[in-house]
């Protein structure tokens, strides 16, 4: 194959990759912006208490909690803002044995941190990180949006990354192949 045909093929590939990169950037503009913004908040969740309450320390006497789950539930009930009155109001319990804390996460989005030794409430705060995570992955909107908009956006971003790297490296690779002029 002649040098002219190779150059023409390279130019066609370059033009095609530029067009793919260009149009995909338009297609992913809004969902990628949502993903990026929510991702920034998620990266800062341990630094900003507004996003995720910091974990308090309880009394750490033993690895096995002295307070029963019933005592922890009774303590959580004393804080009506959390909306916990029975076990069905709790989404999950995050037990931090090394810190002596049990985080009772309510379906309402509130978190009650209870000392595992004394059943004393150490912190009550609204937890936004789960909401932000659901926005980040698209499930906040619906499972269909997550699967049919946010997932393809991620795939398109990988394609854009690949085309962008190729278009960035192409002139540099060409310079290395071109022999120096005398």
QUIFENCOR-V362110 format. One record per pair of residues at least 24 apart in sequence whose C-alpha atoms are under 10 Angstrom apart, sorted by sequence separation. I is the first residue (numbers start at 1). J is the second residue. D is the distance in whole Angstrom. If there is no record, write none. Layout:
I;J;D
I;J;D
//
This chain:
69;93;10
82;106;7
83;107;8
84;108;9
82;107;9
83;108;7
82;108;7
83;109;9
84;110;9
81;108;9
82;109;8
83;110;8
84;111;10
76;104;8
82;110;5
83;111;10
84;112;9
81;110;8
82;111;7
65;95;9
72;102;8
76;106;10
81;111;10
82;112;7
65;96;10
72;103;10
73;104;8
81;112;10
65;97;7
72;104;8
63;96;10
64;97;7
69;102;9
79;112;8
63;97;6
66;100;10
62;97;9
63;98;7
65;100;7
67;102;10
76;111;9
77;112;10
62;98;9
63;99;10
64;100;9
65;101;9
76;112;6
60;97;8
61;98;10
63;100;8
65;102;9
75;112;9
76;113;8
58;96;10
60;98;7
62;100;9
75;113;10
76;114;8
57;96;9
58;97;9
59;98;10
60;99;6
61;100;8
73;112;10
75;114;8
56;96;10
58;98;9
59;99;8
60;100;5
72;112;9
75;115;10
55;96;9
57;98;9
58;99;6
59;100;6
60;101;9
72;113;9
73;114;9
57;99;5
58;100;4
59;101;8
72;114;6
79;121;9
82;124;8
56;99;8
57;100;6
58;101;5
71;114;9
72;115;8
76;119;9
78;121;9
81;124;9
82;125;8
55;99;8
56;100;9
57;101;6
58;102;9
72;116;8
75;119;7
76;120;9
81;125;9
82;126;8
56;101;7
57;102;10
71;116;9
72;117;10
74;119;9
75;120;7
76;121;7
79;124;8
81;126;9
55;101;8
56;102;10
72;118;9
73;119;9
74;120;10
75;121;6
55;102;9
56;103;10
67;114;9
69;116;9
71;118;9
72;119;5
55;103;8
67;115;8
68;116;8
71;119;6
72;120;8
76;124;9
66;115;9
67;116;5
68;117;9
70;119;9
71;120;9
72;121;8
65;115;9
66;116;6
67;117;5
68;118;9
69;119;9
65;116;5
66;117;5
67;118;6
68;119;8
64;116;9
65;117;6
66;118;7
67;119;5
63;116;10
64;117;9
65;118;9
66;119;8
67;120;9
62;116;10
63;117;10
65;119;9
58;113;9
60;115;9
61;116;9
62;117;8
57;113;9
58;114;8
59;115;7
60;116;8
61;117;7
53;110;10
56;113;7
57;114;9
58;115;5
59;116;7
60;117;7
53;111;8
55;113;8
56;114;9
57;115;8
58;116;7
59;117;6
60;118;10
52;111;9
53;112;10
54;113;10
56;115;9
57;116;10
58;117;7
59;118;7
53;113;9
58;118;8
59;119;10
58;119;9
59;120;10
58;120;9
58;121;9
58;122;8
56;121;10
57;122;8
56;122;7
57;123;10
55;122;9
56;123;7
55;123;8
54;123;9
53;123;8
53;124;8
54;125;9
53;125;6
52;125;8
53;126;7
54;127;10
51;125;10
52;126;8
53;127;6
50;125;9
51;126;8
52;127;5
53;128;9
49;125;9
50;126;8
51;127;6
52;128;6
53;129;9
49;126;9
50;127;8
51;128;5
52;129;6
49;127;9
50;128;7
51;129;5
52;130;9
49;128;9
50;129;9
51;130;9
49;129;10
51;131;9
51;132;8
45;127;10
45;128;9
46;129;10
45;129;7
44;129;10
42;128;10
41;128;10
42;129;7
45;132;10
41;129;8
42;130;9
42;132;7
38;129;9
41;132;7
42;133;7
40;132;10
41;133;9
38;131;10
39;132;8
38;132;6
39;133;8
42;136;9
37;132;9
38;133;7
41;136;9
38;134;9
39;135;9
40;136;10
35;132;10
38;135;7
39;136;6
35;133;9
37;135;10
38;136;5
39;137;9
37;136;8
38;137;9
35;135;7
36;136;8
34;135;8
35;136;5
34;136;7
35;137;7
33;136;10
34;137;9
35;138;8
32;136;9
34;138;9
31;136;9
31;137;10
31;138;9
31;145;10
35;150;8
34;150;10
32;149;10
31;149;8
32;150;8
35;153;9
31;150;6
35;154;9
31;151;10
28;149;9
31;152;10
32;153;7
28;150;9
31;153;7
32;154;8
30;153;10
31;154;9
28;152;9
29;153;9
32;156;10
27;152;10
28;153;6
32;157;8
27;153;8
28;154;9
28;155;10
25;153;10
28;156;7
24;153;9
27;156;9
28;157;8
27;157;10
25;156;8
24;156;7
25;157;8
28;160;10
24;157;8
21;156;9
24;159;9
25;160;8
20;156;10
21;157;9
24;160;7
23;160;10
21;159;8
22;160;9
20;159;9
21;160;5
20;160;8
21;161;9
21;162;9
17;159;10
18;160;10
21;163;6
17;160;9
20;163;8
21;164;7
19;163;10
20;164;10
17;162;9
18;163;8
17;163;6
18;164;8
21;167;10
16;163;10
17;164;8
18;166;10
14;163;9
17;166;8
18;167;8
17;167;8
14;166;9
15;167;10
14;167;7
13;167;10
14;170;9
10;170;10
//
